[in-house]
């Protein structure tokens, strides 16, 4: 095998992406330690920072050498050797890539997950679709373990903390074993493949949906149908996978925090610790009531994810169904449904949400209802436009000629084939719902003020921008990260569902 065939175009993109993120992460460690210690660095912090920088530089230099134009001459020469004598190319393979991969994977002990990604690709070279999801599932487990271990610095931990940490470590261990044993998985025959598939499915209990996606792709790879699925196409989009990684981390933290985080630090006032600066005890400081901002951000992720998903699912199903009916049936039904929705569409969504919340009171349920109603017309119009195109297809005409009922045609043929724009829109709508939730809470019209929610935390922090700016910076960064992640995912879904991009 020539060296040019060792890395596909997809793995090269992942290597470039991981090298950039690793460099940014290492520079972040350098800036953090410089702001913390100034010029009075200890030996441990100096070695730790230099270790990050050196390993990121090695991984980046290797990636640059692999992708650099002058290096392609060696690849062309290797291809020529392959045509003359395949055995002669074996010695030209970069055997040092595997030891480098092991070194970079072990560097995860320093806390840089992106070096682990580069090391995995350098070691295995040929990566299947399910392995990409499994790789990010391992990164999610590493993030969960690292974030949860911060609670050990607190004098009081969740009663179920050690149980939760044990389960998270088991998840990390099993995911890592499955990730590093692709040859064993490929050697499984018959029903034995069920073992890793079921294991990945069970390990998704923590909210690590990437593990469930890996199980699905592994099962599909053993089927006779060789068509690429949506998830397989999504795995080729490294930015979308990174966005999905961030979303999964926030979702998994929202679920596992019931076992690993103490809720009292987020809601109970502690007047002896008011406006504390960041420390090991309070990683992001405390607010004006002495509440731990880090814990409040973790628990606030529950509200943002919950409201974002529920405020999207309602309009998705209701608006999608109404749009399908309007597009499939012309004249009277179409005009009736769309004119009624046009009235609702004419009202600005945020104004409608403010009106509903003001009328029924501030609560999570009313907020979800307010955001859901405003999103129905947009989904209906998107579905109607897609159905108008799909119903002209020949297979729809054939189904009608065979006497298939309209209900069965709509549910079985029309909606599934017209749902691609709806899937893309839904990923972007979640981001919009997150922003709307935080905006309404910031104005005091969303979630109750005592509940940890990113908009509530941002509102409190905005009063201390001059003295304690981090109180507003951290919740703002959390909102930006989640919204950008859904936008990245939406871009990836658009490319994955576009037949021209395939």
Beta strands, then each sheet from edge to edge (+ up, - down):
end
